[in-house]
Amino acid sequence: MAETTTPTGLPKGFRSAEQGWPELHRIPRPPHRVPLLGDVLGSNRRTPLQDSMRHARRLGPIFRRNAFGKEFVFVWGADLVADLADEARFAKHVGLGVANLRPVAGDGLFTAYNHEPNWQLAHDVLAPGFNREAMARYHTMMLAVAERLTDHWDRAAGAGRTVDVPGNMTRLTLETIARTGFGHDFGSFERSRPHPFVTAMVGTLAYAQRQNSVPAPLAPLLLRGASRRNAADIVHLNRIVDDVVRARRAAGGSGEGDLLDRMLDTAHPESGERLSPENVRRQVITFLIAGHETTSGALSFALHHLSRHPDVAARARAEVDRVWGSAAAPDYEQVARLRYVRRVLDESLRLWPTAPAFAREARADTVLAGEHPMRQGAWTLVLTPMLHRDPGVWGPDAERFDPDRFDAPAVRSRPPHTFKPFGTGARACIGRQFALHEATLVLGLLLRRYELRPDPDYRLRVTERLTLMPEGLRLRPERRTARPSGASNAAGTPGPAGAPSAHRRPVRGTGE
């Protein structure tokens, strides 16, 4: 499975915990272990994260599980995670499902091993693509894509239909990262089915997770068909990305300094190195997947909570009306002023961080939190949803949705490293400010325009494919009737409720 992330002095391949934790016996484990199979009783291969959360509640802030003879250590206690955040002693570990994505993403930013030079090269070249000036440029394109979403929701509202929230948010966020980062339009809202990129991406994520649910010696047999489909998905992803890059090269640029321009034309400011063509492909795939999959999940969870908490939705909507006022469309700075809307987003990410785990490994022999010895290369998986539910930090009502947990005094009162939806340290998500701005903008636009009516019979179900997403979530949008004087009815068009935008593009499908 995963190659070690440390280049020297360690064995290759997956490292079972007994190799790196000298006092592993002191760490609790589930009581009913089956020979050869391990701690599989009551487990569901489709919900490994939620299974681990159930074990965490019973076993405490550090525990271990065995799967097919391989031992894993999980951590979620706030004091333990704070210690793991020490960059001098711990680093990112690429293992489990993340390493399984390397056939498609290689040494891209998310899947690179620490010793691979292209990680630092790409990070230094691309980081300016997320500065304030770049974000202000992206804002205009985000508004344009959001209007395509509201076009679709307006038709649903007019017909009294529900909308597929995760499906629509996936369309929105894919188009946003494709337009802003790579100058490409997938036409997602004009398709009756998801774009083939999304289908192939979901396939690769699901396959990466499934690889961890079967014994390694039996994987070639049990996953034979799935492996063929995954290989075809990778070929498809590569072909789509190669077409995007080829078109940009043929145009001689024209991305106005977007991420793809930086990948193709920008040299490292110190070394003068450039990204190789192969690494450009890997970085584009990384951004297209990571840049939309987690944000679509975050938006979907937030919309679920807003629909189930009308008092929270009313308060957030009042803030949008007050801050944006009669402006036809919000400017970049106005989005940052939606502080309560941002709290709604943060609270949704607390309960269901859409990238729900990250792994850390010891740079040298050390003792975790002064209690658990770890050898160099020993690693553990941080369960972010459980860290975000630690009652010692979040209180006995940690399962309750409450955006006021993120008002300024509450944030200041909490110790550091207790809220980690984007990972930690030098390898934390490079695009987190992009994702937060996009999600806050979209929530503001939807709250300004619609009342969100839930299905009273729906109960939240969470689907896992390395990332998390609400399953089967549908809402019925209703156009608001009472609006602030002169306020916009669309993402950027003022006018009476229901009036069409004069500049909207033709619609070539339902988008459902």
Residue, then its C-alpha position, 0 to 999 in steps of 0.5 A: m500500500a503506502e510507501t513511507t513518507t520519510p526517505t531513509g532509514l525506514p522500511k518500505g510499504f505500509r507500517s503496521a502500528e506495532q512497528g512504531w508504537p513500542e507500548l501499543h498494548r497500553i492503547p485500548r482496542p475493541p473487545h471482540r477481535v476476530p483472528l485474521l480479520g481483526d476488529v471487523l464485527g459491526s463494521n461497514r466497508r462503506t462507512p469506515l470513518q463513521d465506524s471509527m467514530r463509534h469506536a472512538r466514543r467507546l474507547g477514548p481519545i486514543f485507540r487502535r483497530n486491527a484490519f486484516g492483521k494490520e494495526f492502526v492507531f487513531v487519535w482525537g483528544a485535543d491535547l494529543v492532536a495539539d502535540l501532533a501539530d508540532e511541526a518540529r517533531f511531526a510531519k504529514h503522513v501520506g498513507l491509507g486512502v491518500a496514498n491510494l490516490r497516487p496513481v492518479a495524483g502522483d506527487g501533486l500537492f495533496t499526495a506528495y511524500n514529504h521528501e519529493p521536491n515537487w511539493q515545495l516547488a509547486h507550493d512556492v509557485l502557486a501560493p501567490g495564486f491565492n493572495r488577496e489580489a488573485m482572490a478579488r479576481y476570482h470573486t467576479m468569476m464566482l458570481a458568474v458561476a453562482e448565477r448559473l446555480t440560481d437560474h436553475w434554482d429559480r426554475a425549480a422554485g417556479a415549478g415547486r420542485t426540490v433540488d438535489v443539493p449535493g449534486n448542484m453544489t458539486r456542479l457549482t464548485l467544479e465550475t468555479i475551480a475550473r473557471t477561476g483556476f484553469g479558464h475552462d467551462f465544463g458546462s455542468f449546469e447544462r447537462s442532465r447528468p454529472h460531467p464525466f470528470v465528476t463520474a471518474m473522480v467519484g470512481t477514483l475516490a471510492y476505489a481508493q477507499r475500498q482498497n483499505s477494506v480488503p486484505a492486501p493479498l486478496a485485493p487483485l482477486l476481489l477488486r479485479g473488476a473495480s481495478r479495471r474501472n479505476a484504470a479507465d477512470i484515471v485514463h479519462l481524468n488524464r485525457i480531460v486534463d491534458d485537453v485543458v492544458r493543450a488548449r491553454r498552450a495552443a492559446g499561448g496563455s490567456g489565463e490572466g495569471d490564473l493557476l494554470d498560467r502559473m503552472l505553465d509559465t512561472a519559475h521558482p523565485e529562487s531556484g528558477e525551476r519550473l513544473s514538469p509537464e507531468n507534474v502540471r497534469r498532476q497538480v491540475i487534477t489535484f486542484l480540480i478534485a480537491g478544489h471542488e469535492t470538499t467545498s461542495g460537501a461543506l456547502s451541502f452540510a451548511l444548507h442542511h443545517l440552515s434548512r433545519h434551523p430556521d432561527v439560524a437561517a433568519r439571523a444569517r439572512a438578516e446579516v446578508d440583507r444588512v451588509w449587502g443592502s441594495a447592491a446589485a451584487p456583493d463586492y469582494e470585501q462585503v463577503a468578508r463582512l458576513r461574519y455570522v454566515r461564516r460562523v454557520l459554515d465553520e459550525s457545519l465544518r466542525l460537525w462534518p469536516t468534509a476532509p475528515a481525517f489527516a495523518r501525522e508521522a514522527r520525524a524522530d523517536t518521540v513521546l506523544a503528549g508525554e505518554h505514548p512512545m513513538r519511533q521515527g516514522a510511526w504514524t497515527l490518523v487524526l479523526t477530525p470529526m471527533l476532535h471537533r466533538d471533544p467535550g473538554v473543548w466544545g462542552p457536553d452539547a458538542e453534537r448540537f449545531d450552534p454557530d455561536r461557538f465561533d463568535a470571537p470571544a468563544v474562539r479566543s477562549r479555546p486552545p489552539h489546534t482544536f478546529k482543523p477542517f483543513g489539516t495542519g502545518a505546512r501541508a495544510c490545504i493551500g486553497r482554504q481561503f479560496a474555499l471559505h470565500e466561495a462557500t460564504l459567498v454562495l451561502g449569502l447569495l442563496l439566503r438572500r434569494y430563497e427560503l429553504r424548505p426541508d423534507p420533514d422526513y429526511r434524516l441526515r445520512v453521510t456518504e463516504r468516499l474519502t470525503l464526506m457528503p450528505e446523502g440524498l439531501r433535497l431542499r425546496p427553494e422558495r423565492r423570497t417575497a420581502r426583500p431590502s429595497g432595491a436588492s438584487n434578485a439574482a447573483g448580479t441582477p436587480g429587479p422584481a421577484g421572478a424577473p429574468s436577467a437580461h444577460r443570462r445565457p441560454v439554458r440547454g438542459t435541466g441540470e438535475 
